Amino acid sequence: MFRKKNMQMEEKIDHLLQIVEELKSKAPKRNCPVESPDADLKYRSLYIDSQKKYENGTRVRSKVIEKLKDVILISNLAKATVAAVVEPKAASKRKRLTKRIKKK
């Protein structure tokens, strides 16, 4: 690494700094440094916000599903009521009509 054994301390430090600078220039660039506390705080707040949005979305979907179930239940009850109330009347009318037709 050090070519000359007689290099002075300052020269060695300069040489090491030059190597570090070369390595830095070859390293990929990052948008924000890892050691930045602001970036870490911003990341955490974004993560928490996204979790809250996900949880709220899940709650909204479950409420919509519950309301949809209620609508289906009411619809089925209405159909069953119509079938129980209207169809027997229609069936009794058919019986009367059938009796009249048979008498003729």
PEJO-V488376 format. One record per backbone hydrogen bond with DSSP energy under -1.0 kcal/mol. NH is the residue of the N-H (numbers start at 1). CO is the residue of the C=O. E is the energy in kcal/mol with one decimal. If there is no record, write none. Layout:
{{NH,CO,E} {NH,CO,E}}
This chain:
{{7,4,-1.1} {12,8,-2.3} {13,9,-2.4} {14,10,-2.6} {15,11,-2.6} {16,12,-2.5} {17,13,-2.6} {18,14,-2.2} {19,15,-2.0} {20,16,-2.4} {21,17,-2.5} {22,18,-2.0} {23,19,-2.4} {24,20,-2.5} {25,21,-2.1} {26,22,-1.3} {27,23,-1.5} {36,33,-1.3} {40,36,-1.7} {41,37,-2.4} {42,38,-2.7} {43,39,-2.6} {44,40,-2.4} {45,41,-2.5} {46,42,-2.5} {47,43,-2.5} {48,44,-2.7} {49,45,-2.5} {50,46,-2.5} {51,47,-2.2} {52,48,-2.4} {53,49,-2.4} {54,50,-2.3} {55,51,-2.7} {56,52,-2.8} {57,53,-2.6} {58,54,-2.4} {59,55,-2.4} {60,56,-2.6} {61,57,-2.6} {62,58,-2.4} {63,59,-2.3} {64,60,-2.5} {65,61,-2.5} {66,62,-2.3} {67,63,-2.4} {68,64,-2.4} {69,65,-2.4} {70,66,-2.2} {71,67,-2.4} {72,68,-2.4} {73,69,-2.6} {74,70,-2.8} {75,71,-2.5} {76,72,-2.7} {77,73,-2.5} {78,74,-2.6} {79,75,-2.4} {80,76,-2.4} {81,77,-2.6} {82,78,-2.6} {83,79,-2.5} {84,80,-2.4} {85,81,-2.6} {86,82,-2.2} {87,82,-1.0} {90,86,-2.4} {91,87,-3.0} {92,88,-2.5} {93,89,-2.2} {94,90,-2.2} {95,91,-2.1} {96,92,-2.2} {97,93,-2.8} {98,94,-2.8} {99,95,-2.5} {100,96,-2.4} {101,97,-2.4} {102,98,-2.2} {103,99,-1.9} {104,100,-1.4}}
